[in-house]
């Protein structure tokens, strides 16, 4: 089998940004008809979310304006095309690859609906080859950035001398529901933001960057209720069960240790943890678990603080930080993310 390298990661942020403290007056206005106690509780959720700033495809006034699902989704489609093109162009430029040298394109998004999917537009906009293999990943939520890497790895391991791009573009703000006063909607509004990322991978012998030693998915039985969206007449309504951190903690040893053992290593030998920041509670849960093993997830926490949870793209922002570091040859990294299904996706890297 061929070795697969992650050669570059690029990110692209939407044009609008806002600090959490500047969102609170809009939250107050939105919840003006609710009981004081409820309003204070929601404000506390925003203040305690460990997110300082988030970016969006819409300005703050537009986010808090009641519009139809059709209108919000039209903005999603328009902006996702822009962000996808920008981030793929940026990654190709950073790697000095021509657009027509790509053999596979995998696009990842779960926060809107578009058919044809984003990859079809990127083929036209950037002049990708007519025989490029495309794979849209649309319903795997926060885990899908790592899912995309797993699919790319599978393609490339079977085919020497090939190149792949994984493009993740998400806009959770396009799914924000003004008429949903559930805790799931409040928590998701407090932690989510928009963003795009692109990872380039290669099975060429001379490819630089960390090698993928192993990649595997893990699916929890009877846990489809924990996370996802309900499609309503108002749009995509968030499902976020409060027991998610507990589910992660309970299954953590069997997610991490057998996977590493299968690839001839252990958590002691893993130097770098590249973990998806699902939210403050999930970060704290995983930090405690890894902390007992003498590891830290500082980069994960920092990405949450700077950008919020951008669904599938977020873990790729964490990965970018590691590709920018001067990491010694032979060191290992573990990519880990969780998403609807309920599932955990894992990739083992070696520099």
C-alpha positions as CSV (number, residue, x, y, z in Angstrom):
1,X,0.0,0.0,0.0
2,X,1.1,3.6,-0.7
3,X,2.0,6.1,2.0
4,X,-0.3,9.1,2.2
5,X,0.9,12.6,3.3
6,X,-1.0,15.6,4.5
7,X,0.9,18.3,2.5
8,X,-1.0,21.5,3.5
9,X,-3.9,22.9,5.4
10,X,-5.5,26.3,4.6
11,X,-8.4,28.2,6.2
12,X,-10.8,30.9,5.0
13,X,-13.0,33.0,7.3
14,X,-16.3,34.7,6.2
15,X,-16.4,38.5,5.9
16,X,-18.4,39.2,9.1
17,X,-17.1,38.7,12.7
18,X,-18.4,39.5,16.1
19,X,-17.1,39.2,19.7
20,X,-19.4,37.3,22.1
21,X,-19.9,40.4,24.2
22,X,-21.3,42.3,21.2
23,X,-23.8,39.5,20.5
24,X,-25.4,39.7,24.0
25,X,-27.5,42.8,23.3
26,X,-29.1,41.0,20.3
27,X,-29.7,37.9,22.5
28,X,-31.5,40.2,25.1
29,X,-33.7,41.7,22.4
30,X,-34.5,38.3,20.9
31,X,-35.5,36.9,24.3
32,X,-37.3,40.1,25.5
33,X,-40.7,38.3,25.9
34,X,-39.2,35.4,27.9
35,X,-38.9,35.2,31.7
36,X,-36.0,37.1,33.3
37,X,-34.6,33.9,34.8
38,X,-34.5,32.2,31.4
39,X,-32.9,35.2,29.7
40,X,-30.2,35.4,32.4
41,X,-29.5,31.7,32.0
42,X,-29.1,32.0,28.2
43,X,-26.8,35.0,28.6
44,X,-24.7,32.9,31.1
45,X,-24.5,30.1,28.5
46,X,-23.0,32.6,26.0
47,X,-20.7,34.2,28.5
48,X,-19.5,30.8,29.7
49,X,-19.1,29.1,26.3
50,X,-15.3,29.8,26.1
51,X,-15.8,31.5,22.7
52,X,-14.5,35.0,22.4
53,X,-15.1,35.6,18.7
54,X,-17.0,33.9,15.9
55,X,-17.3,34.6,12.1
56,X,-20.4,34.5,9.9
57,X,-21.6,34.6,6.4
58,X,-24.3,37.1,7.5
59,X,-24.0,40.2,9.6
60,X,-25.4,40.0,13.1
61,X,-28.6,41.9,12.3
62,X,-29.4,39.4,9.5
63,X,-28.8,36.4,11.8
64,X,-31.4,37.7,14.3
65,X,-33.9,38.6,11.5
66,X,-36.8,36.2,10.9
67,X,-36.6,34.9,7.4
68,X,-37.6,31.7,5.6
69,X,-35.6,28.5,5.3
70,X,-35.4,29.3,1.6
71,X,-33.9,32.7,2.1
72,X,-31.3,31.5,4.7
73,X,-30.4,28.6,2.5
74,X,-29.9,30.8,-0.5
75,X,-27.3,32.9,1.5
76,X,-25.7,29.6,2.5
77,X,-25.4,28.4,-1.1
78,X,-24.0,31.7,-2.3
79,X,-21.4,32.1,0.4
80,X,-20.4,28.5,0.5
81,X,-19.4,28.6,-3.2
82,X,-17.3,31.7,-2.5
83,X,-15.6,30.3,0.6
84,X,-15.0,27.0,-1.0
85,X,-13.3,28.6,-4.0
86,X,-11.2,30.9,-1.9
87,X,-9.9,28.2,0.5
88,X,-9.1,25.7,-2.3
89,X,-7.3,28.3,-4.3
90,X,-5.4,29.3,-1.2
91,X,-4.3,25.7,-0.4
92,X,-3.3,25.0,-4.1
93,X,-1.2,28.2,-4.1
94,X,0.5,27.4,-0.8
95,X,1.4,24.0,-2.1
96,X,2.3,25.2,-5.6
97,X,-0.1,22.7,-7.2
98,X,-2.2,23.5,-10.3
99,X,-5.9,23.0,-10.0
100,X,-5.9,20.4,-12.8
101,X,-3.4,18.2,-11.0
102,X,-6.1,17.1,-8.5
103,X,-7.4,13.5,-8.9
104,X,-10.0,13.5,-6.1
105,X,-12.1,16.3,-4.5
106,X,-14.1,15.7,-1.3
107,X,-16.4,18.4,-0.1
108,X,-17.8,18.5,3.4
109,X,-20.8,20.5,4.7
110,X,-23.9,19.7,6.8
111,X,-25.3,23.2,7.5
112,X,-27.3,23.8,4.3
113,X,-28.7,22.0,1.3
114,X,-27.4,22.3,-2.3
115,X,-27.6,20.0,-5.3
116,X,-25.3,19.9,-7.2
117,X,-23.0,19.8,-4.3
118,X,-20.1,22.3,-3.8
119,X,-17.5,20.1,-5.6
120,X,-19.4,20.5,-8.9
121,X,-19.1,24.3,-8.7
122,X,-15.4,24.1,-7.8
123,X,-14.7,22.0,-10.9
124,X,-16.1,24.8,-13.0
125,X,-14.7,27.7,-11.1
126,X,-11.2,26.5,-10.7
127,X,-10.8,24.5,-13.9
128,X,-10.4,21.0,-12.3
129,X,-10.1,18.1,-14.6
130,X,-13.2,16.6,-16.3
131,X,-12.3,13.1,-15.0
132,X,-11.7,14.2,-11.3
133,X,-13.4,11.8,-8.8
134,X,-15.8,13.8,-6.5
135,X,-17.3,12.8,-3.2
136,X,-19.7,15.1,-1.3
137,X,-20.0,14.3,2.4
138,X,-23.1,16.0,3.7
139,X,-24.6,14.4,6.7
140,X,-21.8,13.6,9.2
141,X,-21.7,16.8,11.1
142,X,-18.8,17.8,13.2
143,X,-16.9,14.5,12.6
144,X,-16.9,15.0,8.8
145,X,-13.7,16.9,8.5
146,X,-11.9,13.8,9.7
147,X,-14.2,11.6,7.7
148,X,-13.1,13.4,4.6
149,X,-9.5,12.7,5.5
150,X,-10.3,9.0,5.9
151,X,-12.0,8.8,2.5
152,X,-9.1,10.7,0.9
153,X,-6.6,8.3,2.6
154,X,-8.5,5.3,1.3
155,X,-8.5,6.7,-2.3
156,X,-4.8,7.6,-2.2
157,X,-3.5,4.4,-0.5
158,X,-5.0,2.4,-3.4
159,X,-3.6,4.7,-6.0
160,X,0.1,5.8,-6.2
161,X,1.2,9.3,-7.4
162,X,-2.2,10.9,-6.9
163,X,-3.5,14.1,-5.3
164,X,-6.7,14.8,-3.3
165,X,-8.3,17.9,-1.7
166,X,-10.7,17.9,1.2
167,X,-12.8,21.1,1.4
168,X,-15.0,21.7,4.4
169,X,-17.3,24.7,4.4
170,X,-19.8,25.2,7.2
171,X,-22.3,27.9,8.2
172,X,-24.1,27.0,11.5
173,X,-25.4,30.6,11.7
174,X,-27.5,29.7,8.6
175,X,-29.3,27.1,10.7
176,X,-30.0,29.4,13.7
177,X,-33.7,29.1,14.7
178,X,-35.3,32.3,16.1
179,X,-38.5,30.4,17.1
180,X,-36.7,27.6,18.9
181,X,-36.3,28.2,22.7
182,X,-34.9,24.8,23.5
183,X,-31.6,24.5,25.4
184,X,-30.1,22.7,22.3
185,X,-30.7,25.8,20.3
186,X,-29.3,28.1,23.0
187,X,-26.1,26.1,23.5
188,X,-25.5,25.7,19.7
189,X,-26.1,29.5,19.2
190,X,-23.5,30.2,21.9
191,X,-20.8,27.9,20.6
192,X,-21.1,27.8,16.8
193,X,-19.5,30.0,14.1
194,X,-18.8,29.8,10.4
195,X,-15.6,28.9,8.5
196,X,-13.9,27.0,5.8
197,X,-10.8,24.8,5.6
198,X,-9.0,22.8,2.9
199,X,-6.5,19.9,3.3
200,X,-4.4,18.7,0.4
201,X,-3.1,15.1,0.5
202,X,-0.8,13.1,-1.8
203,X,0.4,9.6,-2.4
204,X,3.4,10.8,-4.4
205,X,6.7,9.5,-3.1
206,X,8.3,12.9,-2.7
207,X,5.3,14.4,-0.9
208,X,6.1,16.4,2.3
209,X,4.2,16.5,5.5
210,X,3.0,14.1,8.1
211,X,2.1,10.6,6.9
212,X,-1.2,8.9,7.8
213,X,-0.3,5.7,9.7
214,X,-3.9,4.7,10.3
215,X,-7.5,5.9,9.9
216,X,-10.7,4.4,11.4
217,X,-14.3,5.2,12.3
218,X,-16.1,4.1,15.4
219,X,-19.9,3.9,15.6
220,X,-21.8,4.0,18.8
221,X,-24.8,1.6,18.9
222,X,-28.3,3.0,19.4
223,X,-27.0,6.6,19.8
224,X,-28.6,8.3,16.8
225,X,-30.6,10.5,19.1
226,X,-27.5,12.3,20.6
227,X,-26.7,14.8,17.9
228,X,-28.0,16.0,14.5
229,X,-30.6,18.1,12.8
230,X,-34.4,17.8,12.4
231,X,-35.5,19.3,9.1
232,X,-38.5,21.5,9.9
233,X,-40.4,24.1,7.8
234,X,-38.2,26.7,9.4
235,X,-34.9,25.0,8.5
236,X,-32.4,22.7,10.2
237,X,-33.3,22.4,13.9
238,X,-30.4,21.4,16.2
239,X,-30.4,18.2,18.1
240,X,-27.8,18.3,20.9
241,X,-28.3,15.9,23.8
242,X,-26.7,17.0,27.1
243,X,-25.4,13.5,27.7
244,X,-22.8,13.8,24.8
245,X,-19.8,14.5,27.1
246,X,-20.8,11.6,29.3
247,X,-21.1,9.3,26.2
248,X,-17.6,10.3,25.1
249,X,-16.1,9.8,28.6
250,X,-17.7,6.3,29.0
251,X,-16.4,5.0,25.7
252,X,-13.1,6.9,25.6
253,X,-10.7,4.0,26.4
254,X,-12.1,1.8,23.7
255,X,-12.1,4.6,21.1
256,X,-8.4,5.5,21.7
257,X,-6.4,2.5,23.0
258,X,-7.4,-0.4,20.6
259,X,-7.0,1.9,17.6
260,X,-3.5,2.9,18.6
261,X,-2.5,-0.7,19.5
262,X,-3.7,-1.8,16.0
263,X,-1.1,0.5,14.5
264,X,1.7,-0.5,16.8
265,X,1.7,2.4,19.1
266,X,0.1,3.7,22.4
267,X,-1.0,7.0,23.9
268,X,2.4,7.3,25.6
269,X,4.0,7.5,22.2
270,X,1.5,10.1,20.8
271,X,3.1,13.5,21.1
272,X,0.3,15.7,19.7
273,X,-3.5,15.7,20.2
274,X,-5.5,17.2,17.4
275,X,-9.0,17.2,18.8
276,X,-12.2,18.8,17.5
277,X,-13.5,21.4,20.0
278,X,-17.1,20.5,20.1
279,X,-17.9,22.9,22.9
280,X,-16.5,23.8,26.4
281,X,-18.0,20.8,28.2
282,X,-16.7,18.3,25.6
283,X,-13.2,20.0,25.7
284,X,-13.2,19.8,29.5
285,X,-14.3,16.1,29.4
286,X,-11.5,15.2,26.9
287,X,-9.0,17.4,28.6
288,X,-9.6,15.5,31.9
289,X,-9.3,12.1,30.1
290,X,-6.1,13.1,28.3
291,X,-4.7,15.0,31.2
292,X,-4.6,11.8,33.3
293,X,-2.3,10.5,30.5
294,X,-0.1,13.6,30.7
295,X,-1.3,15.2,27.5
296,X,-2.8,18.6,26.7
297,X,-5.3,20.0,24.2
298,X,-4.3,23.6,24.4
299,X,-4.5,24.1,20.6
300,X,-8.0,22.8,20.6
301,X,-9.1,25.2,23.3
302,X,-7.5,28.1,21.5
303,X,-9.3,27.4,18.3
304,X,-12.7,27.3,20.2
305,X,-11.8,30.6,21.8
306,X,-10.9,32.3,18.5
307,X,-13.5,30.9,16.2
308,X,-16.1,28.8,18.0
309,X,-17.2,25.4,16.7
310,X,-17.4,25.6,12.9
311,X,-18.7,22.0,12.7
312,X,-16.6,19.8,10.3
313,X,-14.0,22.5,9.5
314,X,-12.9,23.1,13.1
315,X,-10.6,20.2,13.7
316,X,-8.9,21.2,10.4
317,X,-8.1,24.6,12.0
318,X,-6.5,22.7,14.9
319,X,-4.5,20.6,12.4
320,X,-3.3,23.7,10.6
321,X,-1.7,24.9,13.9
322,X,0.3,21.6,14.0
323,X,1.5,21.9,10.4
324,X,2.8,25.3,11.2
325,X,4.9,24.0,14.1
326,X,8.5,22.7,13.9
327,X,7.7,19.1,14.8
328,X,10.5,16.6,15.0
329,X,10.7,13.7,12.6
330,X,9.2,10.5,14.1
331,X,6.7,12.3,16.4
332,X,3.1,11.1,16.3
333,X,-0.3,12.9,16.3
334,X,-3.8,11.7,16.9
335,X,-6.7,13.4,15.1
336,X,-10.0,12.8,16.8
337,X,-13.6,14.1,16.2
338,X,-17.1,13.2,17.2
339,X,-20.3,13.7,15.3
340,X,-23.9,12.5,14.5
341,X,-24.4,8.8,14.3
342,X,-23.1,8.9,17.1
343,X,-19.6,8.4,15.8
344,X,-15.9,9.0,16.5
345,X,-13.4,9.4,13.7
346,X,-9.7,8.8,14.3
347,X,-6.5,9.4,12.2
348,X,-3.0,8.6,13.3
349,X,-0.2,10.8,11.9
350,X,3.6,10.5,11.9
351,X,5.9,13.4,11.1
